Amino acid sequence: MTDFVRPQVRALSGYVPGEQPHDDGYIKLNTNENPYPPSPRVFEAIQAALTGEKLRKYPDPLGTAFRETAAKVFNVPPEAVLIGNGSDDALTILTRTLVPEGGLVVFPTPSYLLYRTLAEVQGARWQTIPFDAHWQLDPANVPENASVTFVANPNSPSGTLVNRDVLAAWPGPLVVDEAYADFADENCLHLLKQRRDVIITRSLSKSYSLAGIRFGFALADPDLIRHLVKVKDSYNCDVLSLAAAVAALEDQEYMRSTVARIRATRRRLSEALQRLGFEVTESQANFVWARHAQPVRRLYEELRQRRILVRYMDYPGYGDGLRITVGTDAEIDRLLDELQSLL
């Protein structure tokens, strides 16, 4: 009997990540990983980090080299950068810093389910705000006493963007979760120069092909970053992840070329799915959200039997659908062939 566990934790259902199979025989289109390898510079940086004294010693707790690189790429001061063990770590640090026990966390629905988990672990209340028919949000729906609002932009599972003017007028504090921003036509980095209560979080798991490294970061007002540093684990990013992150961020040309390939395949996938009768939301991410008149759960299960993994999601009031990661052209061709036979 674990009655000594906090009641909030005992009551948690917990965030459930996408399936990670234990063998390589699957086409994996369920967790929005990049189908292409990271920059060659990443492998060189990791190899260099494995030599000498680097593994014997603690890593730089602030990730100074990464902060300086990010400052150049995103045109912010180095002091405006917080490193994280994935962007989920940054979201956790932000929740612990901004939300008091009993505070209120606000986020859209349907969206990233981790926001609710973070609120519940913190002992906070949470409230969702709805998307309209065009996947837009109304700031008037945000309660005045919100401790923080999380907005994934682009959103998951829809892949859509909230209008930047809407977010510019959003009552703060506001966290714009831009895990998929590199695949989109625009982002919200400009808000950092306009408001001190806006925080941008980014991930290297998607556009930089580093999901296995676990590295993310937040960009915010330097004064807020100083408080966030107090809350984070002292050494939350290891030597190898820091080396890989710096190398990946330095190679913007490689990242942009990979993103261009994914965007082209995304367009082809969306058009093909529509020809198969799917309703496909126009995506700004590295995945598409597809619904169908036929039961999509059956399609999900049949695809899994054929060793193709996609993500089945069901949101009360919004229906269910398949969130399909944009894989290589060969992977997408196989998916489309199987769907055509199933339909």
N, C-alpha and C positions, 0 to 999 in steps of 0.2 A: 504494500500500500504506500503510494507516494503522496500522502496527504500534506507533506511539507513543501510540495511544489506550489508556486504561486497560483491562485485560482485562475488568473487571466491566462496563464500558460496551459493549465489543465484543460481549459475550455477551448483552446485554439484548435482549429482544424489544420492550420499550417499551410504555407504555400507549397504547391506540388510542382516541381520542375518537369519539363518534358522528358519523355522516356529516353534513357541512354542505354542502348543495347550493348551487350557484352561481347559481341563479335562484329566483324566488319562486313557482314553479308547483307546489310541493309542499305537502302538509299534513304538517307536521313534528311528529311525535309520538315522537321517538327520543332526545332529549337533555334531557328534563325541564325545558324552559324554560316560563315562565309565559305563557299565551296572551293575557294582558291587559297593557296598557301600565302603566308605573310611575306613581307618584303625580304629579299635575300640578306639585307642588312641585319635583320633580326637574328638570323642564324649565326652570323658573324659576331654579333654582340653577345649572344648567349655563350658561344664558344670562348670568347675572351673572358667572360665573367667566371668561367669554370677554372681558370688558371690562377696561380699565385695565391694570394691571401684572402681573396674576396669572400669565399664561402666560410672561412673561419671566423670572420668578423660580422658584427651586426651591420645591417644596411643603413643607409642614410635615412633617418626617421622622417625627414621632410621631403625626401626625393628632390634634392636641390637641382640636379642635372635635368630631371624631367620638368620641374617648374620653369627653369630657364628656357628649355625648348618650347614648352607650351606657351610661354609668354610671347615668344616670337611668332608662333603659328597663329595664335588667337588675339594678338595685339592687346595683351593685358599685362599688368605688372606680375613678376614671379610670385609676389606675396598674395596674389589673387587666386592661386591654384592650390587645391587640396588633393593629395593622392589618396587612392582607395583600392582595396582588394576587390576589384570590380566596381561598377557604378552602384551596385546594391549596397556595398559597404558605405559609399558616400551617402546614399539615401538613409541608411541606418544612423550614421553620425548626425545627419541633419535632423532626423526625428528626435534623437536623444537630446540634441541641443536646443531645438525650438519648441518642442511640445511638452508642456508640464503634465504631470499625472492628472487625469481628468480633463485635459485639454481636448481640442477638437481638430481632427485631421479631415480635410475635404479632398475629394478626388472624383473624377468623372466615372461614369459607368456606361457601357462596358469598357474596362481598361485594365491596366496591370494589377493583378490581384495582390501583389506584395504590399501595396500601400496599406491595405486593410490589416494585413498581418503585422506590419510595423506599428500601426496605431494600437493594436490590441496588446502586443508585447509591452508597449510603453505604458499600458494602463490608461490609454486615452479613449475618448469617444471618436467615432468616425461618421461621416455623412457623405453620401454620393450625390452628385449633380448630373442630370441627364444630358446626353447629346440630343440635338434636334435631328430632324430627318436628313439634314445635310452634314451631319457630324461636326456641328459647331456648338459652342458653349455660350451661355449667357452669364456674365459676371453678377447679374442681379440675384442669381440663385445662391451665391456664396453668403453664408451667415457672417454677421459682423464680428462674431467672437472666434472666427477660425484661427487656430494657431499657425496653420500652414495649409496651402493647397498644393497638391501634386498634379501636374498635367504632363502626361507623356505626349511628346510632340516630335515626330509622328506617333500616333497612338497605336496600341496593340489591343485588339486584333484587327482593327479596321485599316491601319496603315495611313490614316488621314491626318491632315494638318489643321490645327485651329488657327484662325486668322490672327496674324501678328498684332494688328491694331487692337483686337479684343484682349490679347494677353498684355499688351502695353498698358491697358486701363484696368487690369485685374487688381482687386484689393489684395494687398500683400499680407504676409510673406508668401512668395510664389516660387515653387521649385519647378522648373521646366526640364523634364527628363528627356534629353535629346540622344538617347541611345542609338537611334536610327537616323539622326539628322544628316549624315553625310550622303544618304541616298535620296534626300529630299531637294526640292527646288529652292528652299530657303530655310533659315534658322532664326533663333531669337538672341544671338550673341549681342546684337545692338542694344538690347534692354539693359545689359550690364552697365552701360554708360549713362543710361537714363534714370535708373532706380537702384537704390542700395538694398532693397528688400527682395531682389530677384536673384535666384541661384540657378545656374545651368549645370546639369550633370551630363557627363559623356562616358562612353564605354569604348574600349579597344577590342571588344569581343566581336563586333559586327564588321565594320568597314575595314578594320585593320587585321582581321583574321586571327585574333589572339584570344579566342574564348578559353583555350586551355591554360593561358597564362594568368588570367584573373587580374585585370588591371582596369581601373576607371578613375575618374577625377571629377572634381567640382570646380566651377569658376564662380567667384563671388567677390563682393567688396572685401578688401584686405582686412578690415577690422572684424568682419564676421568670420573670415578664415582663421584669424587668431583664436577665436573662441572654439571653432570646430576642432582645431588642433588639440585643444585641451581634452576633448572627448574621445578622439580616435585612439586606437591601440598605438602604443609608442612606435612599434615596427610593423605596421600593417601591410607593407609591401616588401617582398624579399628582394635579394640582390638580382636574381635572374629576371623577375618581372620588371624591375626598374630598368635593367639594361635593355630588355626587349622593348619596353614602352618608349624609351628615348629613341631607339633606332627606328621603330615603326613611325613615330611622329615626325622624325626628320625626313622620311621618304614620302612626302606628300604626293609626288608624281606617281609612285607605284599605287598608293591608295586610290587616287583618282582614276587610274586606268582600270583597276579592279571594280570600282563602283560603276564605271561606265558599262562594263560587261554585264554586271548584274542588272542594271537598269534596262539594258536592251533585252535581256532574257525575261525580265519582269513584264515588259510590254507584250512580248510574244506569248508568254504564259497566260496573261490576262485575256488576250484576244482569243486564244484557243479554248480557254475555259468557257468563255461566253458562247462560243460556237457549240459547246457541249451542253448548253442550257443553264449554266451557272450564272447567278447574279454576282458580279465581281465589283467590289468597291475599288475605285481608282486609288492605287497605293502610292505612297511616297516613301516606303520602307523597303526592306529586302525580303518581303513576303507579301502575299495577297490573302484577302479574306473572301471566301467563296461560299455562297449558299445555293441550295438547289431545291426544286420541288420534290424530288425524291429524298427519302431519309438519308441524311448525310452520315449519320452514325454507322449505317450499314456500309457505306462507301469507305469510311475510315477503317472499319474492321476488315473489309475485303482487301483493301490496300495493304494493311498490316500482314495479312496472310501471304501476300505476294512480296513481303519484305520491303515495303515502302512505307515509311513513317511520315505521317502528317499530324497536325494537332487538331483534335476535335474539341470544340468549345461550345458551351450552351449557356446563354445569358438570359435570365428571366426577363421577359418583356421585349427582348430583341431577337429571340430565336437562336438556333444553333447554326454552325457552319464549320468549314475547314480552314484553318490558317496554314497556308502552304509556303514554306521557305523557298526562295528562288535558288535553285541549285545550278549545276552546270547544264549546258544545253543537252548533253546526253542524258542526264538524270531527268530533266523535264520531259524529254521525248518519251522516256520509258513511262513516266507518270501518266502522260497524256494517252499513250497507247493503252495502258491498263484501265484508265477511266473510261475511255471510249468502249472498251469491251464490256465493262460493268454497266454502262448506261444503255 
